[in-house]
Structure formats: structure tokens, C-alpha cells
Amino acid sequence: MEFSLQHAKEGGFKWVVLIGGDYYTQFGFELALQYGIVLSDNHPENAYIKVKFLDPNRQVSGPIRSCDSFYDENGA
């Protein structure tokens, strides 16, 4: 995990988001919901979204959209 986070930071990414439990807090991940980062309104997995900021700018919020292969032809 540390290698991947360092690689992301070196690649210019400002934050990393994942869906998972409290296990990820040991790597500095926080609940994303407090920053307004959600899958969609009232989604049951919103409570499991974690974010780790890789730079001091924490100005990110809004819905998460996965790559197109996760969605059907209607975008759902």
C-alpha cells in the first residue's frame, strides 16, 4: 500500500479514494463522507468510502464515478 501511495504521489495525484473498512486508516485514509465524497445520494456504501490526500489541498468533493466497465449501457 505504501509503495502504491508513493507512486501515486510521484505521479501527480492529489488524492486516492477506495471503498473499504477501517483497516485503511492505518495508511492515513479518512472517511470520505466528511468531505462530501459519495457514490451517490443515500448509497449504502458511502460509509465505507475512504480518502487519502497526497497534498495539503483538501478541496475535493462530489460523486465518485468508476470506469465505464463498471456500468451497464444505461449508466447504472
Backbone as numpy.savetxt, mean C-alpha at the origin, in Angstrom:
# Nx Ny Nz CAx CAy CAz Cx Cy Cz
12.56 -8.80 2.74 11.74 -7.62 2.74 12.61 -6.36 2.74
13.63 -6.34 3.59 14.49 -5.15 3.66 15.18 -4.88 2.32
15.62 -5.95 1.65 16.26 -5.79 0.34 15.28 -5.17 -0.65
14.06 -5.67 -0.66 13.04 -5.17 -1.60 12.71 -3.71 -1.32
12.58 -3.35 -0.05 12.28 -1.96 0.30 13.43 -1.04 -0.10
14.65 -1.47 0.12 15.81 -0.66 -0.27 15.87 -0.51 -1.78
15.58 -1.58 -2.49 15.58 -1.55 -3.95 14.50 -0.59 -4.46
13.34 -0.61 -3.83 12.25 0.31 -4.21 12.67 1.75 -3.98
13.30 2.00 -2.84 13.75 3.36 -2.52 14.79 3.83 -3.53
15.75 2.98 -3.83 16.78 3.33 -4.81 16.19 3.54 -6.20
15.07 2.88 -6.47 14.39 3.03 -7.75 13.51 4.27 -7.83
13.48 5.04 -6.74 12.73 6.29 -6.77 11.30 6.20 -6.28
10.90 5.03 -5.80 9.54 4.92 -5.26 9.44 5.65 -3.94
8.31 6.32 -3.71 8.13 7.11 -2.51 7.39 6.36 -1.41
6.71 5.29 -1.77 5.98 4.50 -0.79 5.69 3.12 -1.36
5.37 2.19 -0.47 5.01 0.82 -0.84 3.73 0.48 -0.11
2.79 -0.13 -0.81 1.53 -0.55 -0.21 1.39 -2.05 -0.39
0.87 -2.71 0.65 0.58 -4.14 0.57 -0.65 -4.45 1.40
-1.20 -5.63 1.19 -2.31 -6.10 2.01 -1.77 -7.22 2.87
-1.86 -7.05 4.19 -1.34 -8.05 5.11 -1.63 -7.69 6.55
-1.23 -8.56 7.43 -1.49 -8.39 8.85 -0.42 -7.59 9.56
-0.47 -7.65 10.88 0.44 -6.89 11.72 1.91 -7.32 11.58
2.15 -8.46 10.98 3.51 -8.95 10.75 4.38 -7.85 10.10
3.79 -7.08 9.21 4.56 -6.12 8.43 4.94 -4.86 9.20
4.38 -4.67 10.39 4.77 -3.50 11.17 6.24 -3.55 11.58
6.80 -4.74 11.68 8.22 -4.86 12.04 9.14 -4.28 10.97
8.59 -4.08 9.78 9.37 -3.49 8.69 9.02 -2.02 8.49
8.25 -1.46 9.42 7.91 -0.04 9.35 6.61 0.28 8.63
5.84 -0.74 8.28 4.55 -0.50 7.64 3.54 -0.03 8.67
2.65 0.86 8.24 1.60 1.42 9.09 0.24 1.13 8.45
-0.81 1.28 9.24 -2.15 1.16 8.68 -2.36 2.26 7.65
-2.71 1.89 6.45 -2.88 2.86 5.37 -4.18 3.63 5.50
-5.14 3.06 6.17 -6.45 3.69 6.31 -6.34 5.08 6.95
-5.38 5.25 7.85 -5.21 6.55 8.50 -4.77 7.64 7.52
-4.28 7.24 6.36 -3.88 8.18 5.32 -4.91 8.26 4.20
-6.04 7.58 4.37 -7.09 7.60 3.36 -6.84 6.66 2.20
-5.91 5.72 2.36 -5.60 4.77 1.30 -6.52 3.56 1.47
-7.34 3.30 0.47 -8.34 2.23 0.54 -8.40 1.47 -0.79
-8.99 0.27 -0.72 -9.29 -0.46 -1.95 -10.52 0.15 -2.61
-11.53 0.39 -1.81 -12.75 1.09 -2.21 -13.52 1.38 -0.93
-14.51 2.23 -1.02 -15.31 2.55 0.17 -15.90 1.29 0.77
-15.75 1.16 2.07 -16.33 0.05 2.85 -15.82 -1.34 2.44
-14.68 -1.43 1.77 -14.13 -2.74 1.40 -13.67 -3.46 2.66
-14.00 -4.75 2.81 -13.63 -5.46 4.04 -12.13 -5.61 4.27
-11.32 -5.47 3.24 -9.87 -5.61 3.42 -9.16 -4.28 3.66
-9.89 -3.17 3.70 -9.25 -1.87 3.96 -8.45 -1.87 5.24
-8.92 -2.59 6.26 -8.24 -2.63 7.55 -6.90 -3.36 7.48
-6.64 -4.09 6.40 -5.40 -4.86 6.27 -4.37 -4.20 5.34
-4.73 -3.07 4.76 -3.80 -2.39 3.87 -2.74 -1.69 4.72
-1.50 -1.91 4.36 -0.37 -1.30 5.05 0.41 -0.44 4.06
1.03 0.62 4.57 1.86 1.49 3.75 3.18 1.73 4.46
4.23 1.81 3.68 5.55 2.20 4.20 6.03 3.34 3.32
6.30 4.46 3.95 6.81 5.62 3.22 8.32 5.52 3.14
8.83 5.76 1.95 10.27 5.64 1.71 10.94 7.00 1.65
10.17 8.06 1.74 10.73 9.40 1.86 9.83 10.20 2.80
10.27 11.36 3.26 9.52 12.10 4.27 8.16 12.63 3.81
7.94 12.75 2.51 6.67 13.25 2.00 5.60 12.17 2.15
4.64 12.41 3.02 3.58 11.44 3.27 2.27 11.88 2.65
2.32 12.62 1.59 1.12 13.13 0.96 0.63 12.18 -0.11
-0.04 11.14 0.32 -0.65 10.18 -0.59 -1.96 9.73 0.02
-2.98 9.59 -0.80 -4.26 9.07 -0.34 -5.08 8.68 -1.55
-6.12 7.91 -1.30 -7.04 7.54 -2.37 -7.14 6.05 -2.55
-7.92 5.65 -3.54 -8.12 4.22 -3.79 -6.91 3.57 -4.45
-6.72 2.31 -4.14 -5.66 1.52 -4.74 -6.23 0.83 -5.96
-5.49 0.79 -7.02 -5.90 0.06 -8.22 -4.78 -0.92 -8.54
-5.12 -2.20 -8.57 -4.14 -3.23 -8.92 -3.96 -3.26 -10.43
-2.99 -4.03 -10.87 -2.77 -4.14 -12.31 -4.01 -4.77 -12.97
-4.18 -4.53 -14.24 -5.39 -4.94 -14.96 -5.68 -6.44 -14.89
-4.68 -7.27 -14.70 -4.91 -8.72 -14.67 -5.76 -9.15 -13.46
-5.93 -8.28 -12.47 -6.74 -8.59 -11.30 -8.22 -8.28 -11.50
-8.58 -7.66 -12.63 -9.94 -7.21 -12.85 -10.57 -7.95 -14.02
-11.90 -8.05 -13.99 -12.60 -8.65 -15.11 -12.86 -7.59 -16.19
-13.56 -7.96 -17.23 -13.76 -7.03 -18.33 -14.59 -5.81 -17.96
-15.29 -5.86 -16.80 -16.08 -4.73 -16.33 -15.32 -3.86 -15.33
-14.08 -4.19 -15.07 -13.28 -3.42 -14.13 -13.54 -3.74 -12.67
-14.25 -4.83 -12.42 -14.57 -5.20 -11.04 -13.65 -6.27 -10.51
